[in-house]
């Protein structure tokens, strides 16, 4: 505990449990120092790493105490200023955080509420399920590369329904040869699959006959492949359910459906952007969102050296990811963004690289989303192209 002049009022770090009783003890400690020193205003600074700070911050705010957060990167960089050591201790870190708060290097935390809290949690669950499914598929690939190296040529799409049914029943050459073409088709028939996959039975058997895969440890590997295949199917089913709920919640936000009129921006991308951006009414300008997404421009120069201007990459990386995906998809599907991308990459003065152009278009899409959600306006491709400043064309007309 410090005052605004940097005088410390506590002799050691105060420890408390992460429960209601612990929170009450911490509040009593804070208020006792305030009353003893005749203070009027309290700031409780926190380093928002992990999830441990969230409950305490929410509880304090409900109790009427101001909570601020400091950037973990700032804590890491400034902890060497006092003792020239980067060591971490339970006493040192709170002092570093308090010092940053005292210097005004803090921000006000945003904890989503209501619909935006639902969107944030569902979006996080979607990311976690996607990561788990990718992990299961990568482990499945490893087993198949050892015991059936030719599996990609034999099966084609490894995560398709036809392939996954075989992997659950008989994934290796020895199993496939026992089943034969008719056995493979029976598995697909029992699973009630329809499509052109039945024609691949002959191809799968042919590759199984010439396989050079390992022969030892088949039983254990077979059980592993079956488990990973079943897990991938289960995770995909749950992922579809979560995405459906996420899309429905997303449409409950006023004017959000207007954004879907932009070709290439579907419900997946829109839900990702809205979940990480949160309530847009808390921003006074779209540049604030651009900054927290890490798309703000920063320059690096010293003396005669003039470095390139780049985006900061500091902020919510998931928001930056979804905005970039929106730009890529819009350039691929929307004619107006194709024109814009071509203009940025081929203009005579200061042409942009393809990646730079996509970043600029991502910021343009962010401004469009901000305007739609703020005003409820309809998306107009012609107006969007007209609003883009083209200094070269303006100069040519003036000449």
Secondary structure as UniProt FT lines:
FT   TURN            4..5
FT   HELIX           20..36
FT   TURN            37..38
FT   STRAND          43..47
FT   TURN            50..51
FT   HELIX           52..62
FT   TURN            63..64
FT   STRAND          66..70
FT   HELIX           72..78
FT   TURN            79..83
FT   TURN            90..91
FT   HELIX           92..102
FT   TURN            103..104
FT   STRAND          107..108
FT   HELIX           114..147
FT   TURN            149..150
FT   HELIX           151..155
FT   TURN            158..159
FT   HELIX           161..169
FT   HELIX           173..190
FT   TURN            191..192
FT   HELIX           196..200
FT   HELIX           201..209
FT   TURN            216..217
FT   HELIX           218..251
FT   TURN            254..255
FT   HELIX           256..259
FT   TURN            260..261
FT   TURN            263..264
FT   HELIX           267..277
FT   HELIX           280..282
FT   HELIX           286..292
FT   TURN            293..294
FT   STRAND          297..298
FT   STRAND          301..302
FT   TURN            303..304
FT   STRAND          305..306
FT   STRAND          310..311
FT   HELIX           317..333
FT   HELIX           335..346
FT   HELIX           354..375
FT   HELIX           381..387
FT   HELIX           391..398
//
